[in-house]
Amino acid sequence: MLQSIGFTGATLAWGVVVESSALALVGSAIGAGAATLVLAFGQFSLGAEGVLVEFRPSATIALASIALALVVGVAAGIVPAISAARRTIVEGLRST
């Protein structure tokens, strides 16, 4: 559809990758925030044979998980982006 109003294939591909990245970023930020809150207020720990391991929230781990989700979002958007960029206007309109 967007090609019919003048968008190029590269612009379409970029839009698809940006959209998948944005979805991954927002979803991972919500998930990391929720996990941090649950760990902060839940006071979870695991004990076995006299050893107690306490789970504490960590900003480093939360940011690393968000970064990893962003990488996965970009990777997941590449194939659909290439597919959308290679389609002709007629093929794009027929598939919708």
C-alpha positions in Angstrom: 0.0 0.0 0.0 2.7 2.5 0.9 4.5 1.9 -2.4 1.4 3.1 -4.2 1.8 6.5 -2.6 5.5 6.8 -3.3 7.4 5.0 -0.6 10.5 3.2 -1.9 11.4 -0.4 -1.0 14.2 0.8 1.2 11.9 3.1 3.1 9.4 0.2 3.6 12.1 -2.1 4.8 13.4 0.5 7.2 9.9 1.1 8.5 9.3 -2.6 9.2 12.6 -2.9 11.1 11.9 0.2 13.1 8.4 -1.1 14.0 9.7 -4.5 15.1 12.4 -2.8 17.1 10.0 -0.4 18.8 7.7 -3.3 19.7 10.6 -5.3 21.2 11.8 -2.3 23.1 8.5 -1.4 24.6 7.6 -5.0 25.5 11.0 -5.7 27.1 10.9 -2.4 29.1 7.5 -3.3 30.4 8.6 -6.9 31.2 11.9 -5.8 32.8 10.1 -3.2 34.9 7.5 -5.7 36.0 10.1 -8.3 36.9 12.1 -5.7 38.8 9.0 -4.8 40.8 8.1 -8.4 41.5 11.6 -9.2 42.7 11.9 -6.1 44.8 8.7 -6.6 46.7 8.5 -10.4 46.6 11.6 -11.1 48.6 12.2 -14.4 46.7 14.8 -16.9 47.7 15.7 -20.5 47.1 17.2 -22.8 49.7 18.8 -26.2 49.3 21.0 -28.1 51.8 21.6 -25.1 54.0 22.5 -22.7 51.2 20.1 -19.8 50.7 20.1 -17.9 47.4 18.2 -14.6 47.3 16.9 -13.1 44.1 17.5 -9.4 43.9 16.6 -7.0 41.1 19.6 -5.7 39.2 19.6 -2.7 36.8 22.5 -4.2 34.9 20.5 -7.4 34.1 17.3 -5.4 33.3 19.2 -3.2 30.8 21.0 -6.2 29.3 17.6 -8.0 28.8 16.2 -4.9 27.1 19.3 -4.7 24.9 19.0 -8.3 24.0 15.3 -7.9 23.2 16.1 -5.0 20.9 18.6 -7.2 19.0 16.0 -9.9 18.7 13.5 -7.4 17.5 15.8 -6.1 14.8 16.7 -9.7 13.7 13.0 -10.6 13.6 12.2 -7.7 11.4 14.8 -8.2 8.8 13.2 -11.0 6.9 9.7 -9.4 6.6 11.4 -6.1 5.7 13.3 -7.7 2.8 10.1 -9.4 1.7 8.1 -6.1 1.8 10.9 -4.2 0.0 11.1 -6.8 -2.9 7.3 -6.9 -3.6 5.9 -4.9 -6.4 2.9 -2.6 -5.9 0.5 -5.2 -7.5 1.8 -8.1 -5.3 1.6 -5.9 -2.2 -2.0 -5.0 -2.9 -3.0 -8.5 -3.8 -1.6 -9.9 -0.5 -3.6 -7.6 1.8 
